[in-house]
C-alpha cells in the first residue's frame, strides 16, 4: 500500500513495541484512563485530519467510531469492519452488534471481511465492499514429515484450545515424538484451562505455551511446524468470521486441521487439510487421519490452493483499486 499511497496511521499506544515502518507516518495516542483514552484518540484523529489534506480517511471499526462520522462529516470516509462482536452474553452481544450496525449505517461506505458477515449484520447492498482476509507467503521449501509439529497462532480467548490437546496426546502415543507450539495470549481462565489439560494428559514436555510473539519473529515457527491448527468453536459469532490463521498456515505450506465453520469450509479442501467438528474427539480423529495421509500434501500445492489470498493479490486486485475509485468519485 505504501508504494501507492502516502499513509498516516493513527493508533492507540497500548504499551507494546512501537511500529517503525519506513514510508508510513505512525502517530500514537496516549491516555491512561479508559474514558480519557477515548477522548484523546478522537481528538488526535480530528487534529491530524485538520493538519493534512487527506484524499480519504479509512477507519477501522471501534465502538466510538460513529463519533468520527459527525466530526469529519466533510471528509471522504470509509469504515472497515473485521468482525462482529464476540460475546458469550447474548444481551451484550445484541446491544454491541446494534451499535456496529448503526455505525455502518451512518458511514457512506464500508469495507467488510466477508459477504456472510455483511448478511449477518444486515448491511444493505451498495453500502459495503468485501475486503477479504489474507496473509503473507512464507517460503521455506518442503517440510520434514518425520515428526508431528503442530502450530497454533492466535488469541486463546474463548477458542477452546484445550480441546485440541486430547488429540495431540493420542498422536503422541502413536509417534512417541511430537511437538505442539501454541503462540498467543488469553484470559487467565482460558490459559489455566489449557495448563490443567496439559498436566492431566501428562504432555508438559511436548506442549510449548509461548505467549505473544511479535509477527516478525513468527517465521521460524511457521518453518518449523508441519501442521497448522485453526480451531475455533462452532458458535454463531465465529461462523461468518474467516480465521486469519487458516490463510497464514496454508500460505506457509502447512496442511491445516480446522473446525468446519461456514468460512473455513470455503478455504479448506482435500488439497490443503481436513475439516473437523467442534469436539475433542472429532479433533483427535481428524488429526490422526491427517497425519496418516500427510505424504499427499506437498508444500507447493498447499500454497497454490490459496494464492488468491496473498496480501499482494488483495492489495493490487481489490483494496488499492477500490480506494482509488472512491478518491476519484469524491474529487
N, C-alpha and C positions, 0 to 999 in steps of 0.2 A: 504493500500500500504506500509506503513512504517514497517509493520511486515514482509514484503517480500523483501524489498529493503532498502538500505541506500540512503537517499534522501537529496540533497542540492537544495534549492528552491531560485532562484534569481528573484527579482521583483523590480519595482519602488516604492519608498516611495511617496505616494500621500497625505500625511498629515493626514491619518486616523489612527485609533488604530492599532498598530502593531500586527502581528500574533505571538503568542507564542505557538508552537505545539511541545510537547515533542517527541523527536525522529526524528525531522526534523530540519536541519540547515537552517534557513531562513536568507538570505543576502539581504540587501536593497541597492538600488542605489539611490543616492540623487543628484538632479540637479535642478536649479531654472528655467532657461530659456529652452524653448522647444527644440531648436537645441542642446544646451549643454546637456540637459537631455538625448536625444537620444544617443549622442556620449558617455556619461558617462555610460549608460546602456550597450551599445555594448562592451565598453572597459572592464567593470566589468565582463561580461559573458566570454569574451576571457581570462581575467586574472584568473578567477575561474577555467575555463576549463584546463588551464596550470598547476594550482596548484594541481588538483585532477586527478587521473587516472579513469575517468568515463567509465563505460561499455557502457553507452548510454546517449545521451543528447536529452531531449524532449522539444521542443519549441512550445509554444502556439503562434499562428499567431499574429503578429503586422506588421505594414506597412514597417518596415525596417528589417524584419526577413530574407529577401533574402541575406542581407549582411553576416549573420552568416553562410550561406551555403558556402561562399567563405573563411571566416575567419577560420572556423572549418572544412575544407574540409577533414581532415584526421580522423575525429571523426565519430562515429555511430550516425546519426541524424534522428529524426522523427519530422515532422511538424504537429501540431494539428490545425484543422480548426473547430471552433464552430459556425461560422456564415458567410454568405455573407455580403457584405456592405449594410447598411441600410441608404439610402439617398433618399430624395424627388427629388433632382436634377438628372435627368436621365443621363446627361453627366458625372457628378461627380461619380455617381454610376458605370457607364460603365467603366470609367477610373480606379477606385479603384478595381473593380472586375477583370479587366485585370491584375492589379498588383498582386492580390491574385492568379490568375491562373498561372502567371509567377513564383511566389514564390513556389507554389505547384509543378510546373514542375521541378524546379531546385533541389528540395529536393528528395532524393531517395525514400522515402515512406511518406505517410500522413495518419493521422487518421482524420476522419470526422464524424460529428454529425448524418448524415442520408444519405441513398442511394439517396434520391431525391435531396439533396443538391449537392452531388457528380455529379449527372447528370446535374443539373443547371449550375455548374461550368465547366462541360465537362471534368472532370478528367478521365484519361484513366484507364481501368480495369487493376488491378495489381499494380497500383500506390497508392492505398488507402485501408484503413481498416476501416470499420464502427465501431465507438465507440459511442454508443448512450448515450443520456441523462438519468439521473436517479435522485433519491432523497433518503433521509433517511426516514425510517418509524418513525412516531410519534404515540406511543401507548398511548391512553387515554380513552379507553372504548367507549361505545355508547354516542353520543351527545344528549343533550336535544333539542327537536324539537318544543318546545312550542312557541319560539320567533325566527324570522329570524335573523341570524347574518352572514352577508356576509364578506368575506375577499378577498382583492386583495393584492398581494405581487409582486413587480417588478418595473421596471422603468416606469415613467409617460411620457417619451419622445415618441411622435408620436404613442401613444397607444389608443387615443380617449376614455379615461376612462370616460370622461363626458357623453358619450352616455349611460353608464350603470346607470346613476343617475335617468333618467326618469323612467326606470323600477323599480328601488328601491322605488321611490316616489309612484308609483302605488301599490306596495306591502305594503308599509307603510299605505296607506289608507285602505287596506283590513284588516290589522292585528292590526293597531293602535300602535303597538310597534315593532320596528326593528332597527338594528344597522348595519352600514357598516364601516368596518375598512380598510383604504387604506394605505398601507405601501410602501414607495418608494419616490424617488425624481425625478425631471424633470426640464426642462427649465422653466423660468419664464412665458413664453407664455402658456405652457401646464398647469402649476399649476393655472394660472389665469383663464383659460377656465373652469377648474374644479370648482374653487371657485365661479365664476359667475353663473354657472349652479346650484350649491348648493343653492346659495342665491335666484335665480329666482324661484326655486322649494320650497323654504321655509323649507328645511330639515337640517338646520345647526346643530340642536341638535342631529341628528341621524347619521350624516356622520363624521367620525373622520379621518382627514388627519394627519397621524402620522409621516411623513417624513421617513428618513432612520433609521432602527433599526438593530443592529448587529444580524447576523444569530443566534448566541447562545441565543439571547433573544426573538426569534420569537415563541418559543414553546408555550408560554401562549396564543398567538393569534390563533394558529392552534387548540388548545384545546378549546378555547372559541367559535370559529366560527362553523357554521354548513352548510355553502355553500361556495365553492371556486369559485372565478371569474377569468376565464382565457380568458380575452377579448383582442384579437389582431386584428387590422384592416385587412380585406382581401385584402392586397396589395401583389404584386408579390414577394417582398423581405421578406415577412413573411410566404408565403405559405409552403415553404420547411424547415421552422425553427421550430423544436419541442419546444414548450414553457416549460421551466423548471417548471414553476408554475403549469402546469397541473399535472405533476407527483407528485409535492410536496403536492398538495391538496389531490389527490387520495390516496397517501401512508400515509396521515394523517387521512384517513377515511372520508374525506369530499366529498359529491357529488359535481360535478363541472358543471358550466354553461360556455360553451366555444364556441368561434366562429369556424365555420366549415372550418378551413384551412385544407390543404392536410394532414398535420401531426397530427392535433387534431382529424381528422376523424379516424386515426389509433389507437388512445388511448381511446377516449370517446365512451362509448356504453350505452345501456339501463341499464347495471348493475352499472354504476358509474356516470351518469349525463345526460345532454342534450346538443345538438349542436344547435347553432343559427346562423343566417346570421348577417352580419355586418351592423346593424342599431339599433337605439334606440328603435324602435317599435318591431323589432324581439327579441331584448334582453328582453324587457318588457314582451312579450308574453311567451318567454321561461322561464323566472324567475317565473312568475305566475304559469306556468304549472309544473315547478319543485317543487315549494312549495306545490302545490296541491297533488303531489304524493310522498311527502317526506318520508312517512312512509314505502315505499317499499325499501328504501336504508338502509341496515344495514352496520355499520362501518366495520365489518369483511369482508363482501362481496365486499365492495368498495375497500378495501386494497388488497384483493386477486386478483382483476381484473388486477392489475399492479405490482404484487410481482416480476415479472421478471426484473423490472426496479429499484430495490433497488441498492444502491451503492455497497453493499456487493456482490450481484449477478454479477453485471457488472465487478467489480474488479476480482473476483475469476474465472469467466467463460469467460471473454473476455479480459480485459485490461492486467492483470498480465501475462496470458499465451502468449499474443501477444508480450509483451515486452521481456519476457524470450526467446521467439523464435527468435526475432531479435538479441538478445545478442549472442545466440548460433550460429546463421548464420554468424555473423561477428567476432567470436572469433578465 
